[in-house]
């Protein structure tokens, strides 16, 4: 299978960062390349900046003009954060089964903790900008053609090395979260695969579909979208959430098989 087995070189990976708004002092990330700048690797190029033009496929689905993009945000944390570099082990059931009104995960233990987290206040910082706690920046990637669909494949998922809060003396910037979003028109037969470390969650139609929470070595699973009770022809959001919380590896693998993806 022709894939980005090692993802992309760091210089090209940084070129994939989409600056949709001025970040000011919050980010030292570089200006994105022009829309026709390819990322190379398996499956060809694909610009990191999307064109505004799109063709309708029906059902509220607008086709990407080039390779579909996972549009996301990375948030960098210091090693000293209570939830980072302190725990090990699986931690299922950390989240509520539906996303919050703001589209972010909701901690399911408002008055307690879990085996790898220290409570709601600290978890709420994972996917929200928190001045004095984290730094954020837009970060988006093209999905590369794979056998049967599209994917994003990295066994060295360190997209912000020497950026934002920096590496803190480590060989990589190990402590960050990443959220990414895309839509698809449901036709039937789609399969979504997700694997990596540490925490991984996927929500389809705002409902929890994959729960691989915890500080663990690479783990993965897949879900048949037909099992979710969706309506054929309708368009639905797919939201993925990731946290890299412990040295010394970082894996991130997404496969979307048979998906009609939308801007």
N, C-alpha and C positions, 0 to 999 in steps of 0.2 A: 504494500500500500504506500503510495507516494504521499508523504506528509512532512510537516515541519518538525522532524523528530527532535531537533534541538531548538525549536522556535526560530527566532531570527537573531542576527548579530545585534549587539547592544546599540550600535549607532543607528541601525535601521529600525530597531524596536522603539527607540526614542522618537523616531520620525513618525511613528504611528499614533502619537499622542495628539488628540484633536483639541485645540484650544478654542472652545466655543464662546468663551468670554474672557475678558482681561482678568488675569489672576493677581496682578499687582505683586505685593510682597509675599503673598501666600505661596507662590510657586516660582521656582527657577527653571521650569521645564521649557524646552525650546519651542520656537515657532514652528507650526506644522508645515510640511512640504506642500507644493501646489497640488491641485486635485489629480493631476495625471502622474504623480510620482509613485512608482510601483514599489512594493515591499520585497519583490523577488520571492524565492523559495518555491516549494512545491505548489503546483497549481497556477503558477504565473504571478502577475503583479496584482494590481488593485490599489487605487489611491487611498490614502489614509483620510482624506477629506472628501466627504460625499458631495456630489452635485445636488442642487436643489430640484432638478428635473426628475420626474418619475412617471412611470406608466401604470395605470390602474389595472389590477387583476380582478377587480370585483370584490364584494364583501368588505369594503373599506381597506383593502390591501393595496399599497403602493409599492411596486417593484423597485428594488435598488437599481440604479443605472449601471453599476459595476458589481464588484463582489459585495455581498451583504456584510454589514458591519455590526459587531457587538459594541454598542455605545455605552460607555461606563464612566465611573469615577473611582479613582484610587485615593485612599486616605492613609497617611503615614503616621506611625505611632512611635514614641520612644520605648526603648527596652524596659524602662521603669514603669510602664503602665501596668496596673494590677492584673490584667487578663493576659499579658504577653510574657512569654518565656518563664512562666511559673508552673505550668501544669502539663500533664500527659494523660491520655486516655480518651476513649469515645465518650460523647456527651449528647445522646439523642434526647429529643423532647425539650430542647432549650427554647424553642420558639413556638409562638402561637401558630395555628395552622392556616391563618390568612394574614395577608399583609395589612399594615396599618393604613390609615387614611392618607398618609404621606407617601405610600408606596414602599415603605421600608419595613424590615422585619420587626416583630414585636416580641420582646422578652416575655416568656411564659411564666416567670416566677417573680412577680413584682415585690413580694415580701421576703424573698429568700435568695439562695444561690444555687448553682449547679456544680457538678464535679470539676468543671474547668473554668468557671466564671465566678466573679465576686459580687454580682448583683446587678439590678436593673440600671442604676445610674451609670456604672462603668460600661455596661453593654450598650446602652443608648448612644455612646460616643462612637461605636464601631462604624455606623453608617449614617452619621450626622456630622456636619462640620462643627467642631468644638474648639473655639479659640483657646490657645494655651495648652491644648491636649493633642491635637492632630493638625496636620496640614493636608489639603486635598488638591487634586487637579483632575481635569478631564483625561480619560484614557480609553481609547477605542481601538479595536483591532478588526481587520478584515477576516472573514471566515473563508478558509482555503478549501477548494474542492477535494473531497476524499471519495473513497469507494462507497457509493450509495448516498452521498450527501455532501455536507459541508462540516468543517471542523476547525478547532483551534487546539494545538497540541504542543505542550512544552514540558520538558523535564528539568528546565532551568528557568522557572518563572520568577524572575527578579526584575520587573519592569522599571523600578525606580532606584536602581543602584546609583549612589552618589547624588541623588536628587532629594528634594524636599528636606526632611530631617537628616538625611545622609546615612552612612553605614554604621555610625557609632563605633568605629574601630573594627568592625567585622568585615569579612570579604564580600558580603552582600548586605543589602538593606532587607532584613529578614522580617520586619514587623509592620504589616500593613493589611488593610482590607481592600477588597475590590468588589464593586457591584456593576452589573451590566444588564442591558435590557434590549429586547427585540420583540417584534410581533410576527405572527404567522397566521395564514388562513388555513383553517383545519379542513383537510380533505379526507382523512382516514389513512391509517397505516403508518403514521409517523412514529419514530422511535427516537427518544432523547437519551443520550449517555453522558454521564458526568463522573469524573474521577479526579483525585488529587489529594493534596494535604496543605493546610490542615482542614478547617471547617469548610463544608460545602453545602449549600442549600439551593434548590431550584423551586420556583413557584410558577405554575401555569394557571392562567385565569385567576391570578392572585391567591391561589390555593397551594399549600405546601405539597410538592410532588416528590421531592428527594430530600432526605435529611441525613447528612453525613457530618453532623456537628461533632466537635471535639478536636483535641490536639493529638494527631495520629499520623502514622506513615500513610502512604498513598492508598486510598480506598476508592471504590467506585461502584456504580450500579447503573441500571437503565430503567426506563419506564416507557410502556406502550401508551401513547396518547389516547388511543381508542378506549382505554380503561377509565378515562376521566369524565365521561358523559358530556362531551362537547357537541355542539351543533355543526354539522358539515356546512361549509361555505362561510361560516362566521370567522371573524378575526379576533385573536386572543393574544394577550401579552405573555411573554416568557421572561422571567426575571431570575438572574443567578447572583448568588452572594458567596463570597470567598473570604477567608481570613488566613493569613500566614502569620503564625503566632510563635513559632519555635524553630530554632536552628536545628539541622543545618541544610535541609532540602526544601524544595518548593516545586510541586507539580501541579499542572492545570491542564485538563483535557476535556474538551467539549465535542460531542458529535451530534449533529442534527441530521437524521436520516429521513429523507422523503418530505422535508419541510418546504412549504411555499412561504418564504420569509418576506417581511415587509419593512419599509421605513416607518 
